[in-house]
Amino acid sequence: MLLIATGSIASAQLVIDGRVAMFDEQTNTLLATVPEDCFNGAVTMSVHTGKDWYSCTIDGKTIEDHFTFDDITANKTFLVSYKNGKGVKNSATLRFTFLPIIQLQGSFGYDYEEGTILLSSPDASLTDTLAATIKWRGGSTNSADKHKRNYKIKLEKNKSLLGMRNDDSWILDAGQADVFRLRNRIAMDLWNDIARPPYYIDKEPAARNGVSGKVVEVFLNNEYRGVYNFSENLDRKQMRLKKVEDGEVHGCLYKSKSWQRTQMFNTFDSYDNHSETLEGFEVKYPDLSDNDTTDWHPLVAANNFAVQSHRAEFEEHVADYFDIDPIIDYSIFLTVTNAVDNSGKNMFWAIYDKKTSQRLTLAPWDLDATFGQRWGGLLKENNGMASPNYLSDVDIKVFYNLYAFNTNQFNDQINQRYNELRQPGNPLSTDNLINRFTQYYHQLKNSGAANRETRKWSGDSDLRGEEIDFDKEYVYICNWIEKRMQIIDRKGFPIVYTPEYFEIGISQPANDQNDQDAASPIYNLSGQRTQQNGRLKPGIYIQKGKKIIIRR
């Protein structure tokens, strides 16, 4: 057994080419990162050990200042042995990866706690040590039966990490319910490639309605925690929204967290600018902790316009309230990826400067329920909503009106945009979509991360007992994409917006249990069966293959 002290010393006993090898107590394994071109060949690197290590060897060969590692591969192991200060011999297995490694040091929970981050990048000559406050991120991902946590990180000072933005706010996304772990990352990459910029891009050339991210391997103290998507945060800074000036609100940012009214099929009668939440929305900027007040009015006004305006008024003024080009791109994006948890929920709505325009633009978030994966990690074979044949529409009132009224030839615009993106070499070509997964698949396999992730988490309750098999899942996703794109090509846009499917104006299903329709199961948009022993909450539901809107 390799005896290693607790705390920050634990991982610093073996340093290879300036990068600290992280230690996993559960498997007695050290993991070091090196550039990818070091794999599949012999490479000589500097090796340094901690002050408590003596007579250190690797595979029986004494370490001087440098050591030649023969044939580094994803599966190759090296035996590290040494004697401690008491003369006791210890050993551990050394493995290599070419992915960056992040170690979180500290004890973390729902609230921010002080901690330290060690970041080893294969492209850097040393391991960064960063002071930060860290907490768990998410809601349902933190229930009692969940284990692979997401983390939100606030660095002590702004820093550019792994080639991404210079900032203090970062996210570690576990892909907790995703058996491929990286759907969220890959879907966001796709959005970044197809999304046209927000309406104020001429004023803010650096504004982005998506985030970058890198695949990393994470340790929590001296425990390996697996593959993560280390990403930027979507916030006021990322979207370059105007700051509060002299107590006056300019830029606004809202996030939809649940299905309550976030799809804009009901009006808001009132709001409280001293509240952080409004039905299923939460305000992200201005933050009440930094400012005495926020401003819900622009969101409420746009929502009520979408619900209450008649056709002529809607067609004349919709572009005053909503950024149309990103709406077109988002509608295509949700249809292609089958993002069943992102139609109203898991969205950001942003206003650049309400003093000049109250137009809302949008950005997606939490895209793990995509490409044949259901929300919550439900088993795919038992879930029709994950099928490539399941053609979901975008259940947001303004989207629906644009389709139904064909505002400014909206349907022609969206088909033209889709056909453009589908051309060979463009982001929605089938080869391009599959290649996104192929690149990440090879990255995980060739670095050895796929094997480590499988050993750590396969069959865990995070996945409802489902096994992790990257080979099988990769084949499944490739086949899913092939079928999905063929179906969309045949159907075109709009996907499902027909009077027969979308029944407008239903206030409540019949209460007479002798009525055949009333006895039929009713499901929410996550595919969960609702209780029918009382009136349904306002929202959108599915009954007998049709959608029903429950108004107040």
HELIX and SHEET records of a PDB file:
HELIX    1   1 GLY A    7  GLN A   13  5                                   7    
HELIX    2   2 GLU A   36  CYS A   38  5                                   3    
HELIX    3   3 SER A  140  ASN A  142  5                                   3    
HELIX    4   4 ARG A  183  ILE A  194  1                                  12    
HELIX    5   5 ARG A  236  MET A  239  1                                   4    
HELIX    6   6 HIS A  297  GLN A  308  1                                  12    
HELIX    7   7 ARG A  311  TYR A  321  1                                  11    
HELIX    8   8 ILE A  324  THR A  337  1                                  14    
HELIX    9   9 TRP A  375  GLY A  377  5                                   3    
HELIX   10  10 LYS A  380  ASN A  382  5                                   3    
HELIX   11  11 GLY A  384  ALA A  386  5                                   3    
HELIX   12  12 LYS A  397  PHE A  405  1                                   9    
HELIX   13  13 THR A  407  GLN A  409  5                                   3    
HELIX   14  14 PHE A  410  LEU A  421  1                                  12    
HELIX   15  15 THR A  430  SER A  447  1                                  18    
HELIX   16  16 ALA A  449  TRP A  457  1                                   9    
HELIX   17  17 SER A  461  LEU A  463  5                                   3    
HELIX   18  18 PHE A  470  LYS A  491  1                                  22    
HELIX   19  19 GLN A  516  ALA A  519  1                                   4    
SHEET    1   A 4 ARG A  19  VAL A  20  0                                        
SHEET    2   A 4 LEU A  14  ILE A  16 -1                                        
SHEET    3   A 4 VAL A  43  THR A  49 -1                                        
SHEET    4   A 4 HIS A  66  PHE A  69 -1                                        
SHEET    1   B 6 MET A  22  ASP A  24  0                                        
SHEET    2   B 6 THR A  29  THR A  33 -1                                        
SHEET    3   B 6 LYS A  89  THR A  97  1                                        
SHEET    4   B 6 PHE A  78  LYS A  83 -1                                        
SHEET    5   B 6 TYR A  54  ILE A  58 -1                                        
SHEET    6   B 6 LYS A  61  THR A  62 -1                                        
SHEET    1   C 8 ILE A 101  GLN A 105  0                                        
SHEET    2   C 8 GLU A 113  SER A 120 -1                                        
SHEET    3   C 8 THR A 127  ARG A 137 -1                                        
SHEET    4   C 8 ASN A 150  SER A 160 -1                                        
SHEET    5   C 8 ASN A 166  ASP A 173 -1                                        
SHEET    6   C 8 GLU A 223  GLU A 232 -1                                        
SHEET    7   C 8 GLY A 213  LEU A 220 -1                                        
SHEET    8   C 8 ILE A 101  GLN A 105  1                                        
SHEET    1   D 5 THR A 277  LEU A 278  0                                        
SHEET    2   D 5 PHE A 281  TYR A 285 -1                                        
SHEET    3   D 5 CYS A 252  SER A 256 -1                                        
SHEET    4   D 5 MET A 347  ILE A 351 -1                                        
SHEET    5   D 5 THR A 361  PRO A 364 -1                                        
SHEET    1   E 4 PHE A 502  GLU A 503  0                                        
SHEET    2   E 4 LYS A 546  ILE A 550  1                                        
SHEET    3   E 4 GLY A 539  GLN A 543 -1                                        
SHEET    4   E 4 ILE A 522  TYR A 523 -1                                        
END                                                                             
